[in-house]
Amino acid sequence: MSPLPTEAATRGVAVAIEDVSKHFGPVRAVDGVTLSVRAGEFLSLVGPSGSGKTTLLMMIAGFDEPTGGRFVVGGRDITHVPPHKRDIGMVFQKYALFPHLTAAQNIAFPLRMRGVSRAERDRRARLALDMVKLPDHADRFPAQLSGGQQQRVALARALVFDPQVILMDEPLGALDKKLRQQMQLEIKELQQRLGATVIFVTHDQEEALTMSDRVAVMSEGRVEQVGSPRALYEGPDSVFVADFLGNMNFFRGRLDHATGEGCRISVGGIGMAAQPAAGAVAQPGSPVQVAVRPERLMVSREEAGTAGIPGRIRQQVFNGASLTVVIDIADGTTVQAAADARSAVAELRPGDRVAVGWSAVDAHVFADGLP
Amino acid sequence: MPSLRIRAGDLPLRLFGLAVLAFLLLPTLIMVPVSFDSVHFIRFPPRDFSLRWYREYLADPEWMAATVFSLQIAALTMLAATVLGTMTAVALERGRLPGREAIRALLLAPLLVPHVVVAIAVYLQFTPIGLTGTTTGFVLIHTALAIPYVVLVVSASLARLDPTLDRAAMNLGASPTRAFFAVTLPLIRPGIFAAAVFAFLSSFDETVVAFFISGDRHKTLTRKMFEDIDMNLSPIIAAASTVIVVVTIALMWLGRSAAAQVSK
């Protein structure tokens, strides 16, 4: 394992985002966000474009002033501190390496700004280059580095001065898929070794799930839900979160009966069981949406006496590790089920009649506010 | 399929291009051979070769004074216009300026207003306060006339520069001033260099304003040439013209190689 260029074993500190807003006239880019990030935690902000995640990140970095609320980093209120005095590292979307400086000079830049001696700068820049596995590229200019190498230099530059927090703004967006997956693992490993606090912005929900300790899903300037990737994936609080993270099927139905332990619903007249309804679900009889992950949907050939919602296979798609079947439900909804390529589902052909079902724990019920 | 692309190899097109070049360049270049003639009047084509007029040019204190004066105000104008113009361009491109477009339009106005109008206005303003025929007066007005070039060239350099680089520098601990000197300035240096060349030349070549505000003791090379055309049309003017052309071409070449570095 390569040595660390940083002096302290753990320097990540806690970040408190307290009721932060950014309004541009009537537009609420960020609208009363409160989040606390623990020291050494990897927290991702995800959401569609325009959800306010990048604006929030830019405000933490100090490039934008909030119209309300405050930021507390390591116990210090930094809301009105200028960016260069914040001690926050940042990896930019397009790396923002200085084209007139070599990789080593880029990495030494924050140390130079802090008055670190030349010998010490060189030493730490070398260690940082080792850390990101580019020991032989010290004297290359950014234009002579590949996208992945530039990414590593940008990472080293953001880490080398032991910042209290590291912000990353879609840092992997420009890389191809394979390299992106490799960098995800490397960044995650580095973050854990350094004990760094990382706030990571991405629109790629899969990336957020892979890398984060916790994920905050944002929509229209607000945080919809915060939790561990698993908690969000398996227990979404809203249709938005259910739909945004991973693939999700939605069935339209009616609430029959609800208790604290679970509820009964009917979809197309077929009674089914589900988790307790999330949020303020109204009276029995009101319309609901039932969300079930494709890999949790159970599909069987419809025979006499088979329980489940009737449907018909429209298409079957083989995608390597698994198999996706597309099913038309009687009410016109289309759903997808993912199955092992060697399971019985693989025998189903387009046109076959099937029954679709699920375990109660895998079905999430939301009030159907949509028309 | 027939293509609409113009092929550089087309003979008529080539001839036409050469004709345009000749039309643009010949009147200037004719002065060069004339300046090497030995007779005391201008004739073309020249019939022999001598450095007589260059010797006369170099030996004449009035011509030398005018040349030195022109070079001097051009150098000072270059310094003033480059610093002020660069600061203006940074403010226009990177600052949060209200009415930025209006300011830009006002700044570029000297490019659009006929020089003779500027010259008369300046003459009327400068005369009562004794600025005509002084280095200060020349540098002031030439700087005002050169700033638009600097603003245009440096703005173009800044516009090509990713503004995130400024942010990155600040994020890494550089104050805004330090970020400018450590990151922005080195990256736009070739543009600033080209702008400085333009500023120098705009002053060195400037004729109309110089015609109005030159004094008896302090006159520019261009004004001196005007006077000599009136008095005695001798090939010394051709020699002086050749000097101007050579200085201009040399500086343009410097400016161009600087600009080529920008796009690298």
Interface residues (C-beta under 8 A of the other chain):
Chain A: A61 G62 F63 P82 P83 H84 R86 D87 I88 G89 M90 F92 Q93 K94 A96 L97 F98 P99 H100 F109 P110 R112 M113 R114 R157 F161
Chain B: D162 T164 L165 R167 A168 A169 M170 N171 L172 G173 A174 S175 P176 R178 A179 A182 V183 P186 L187
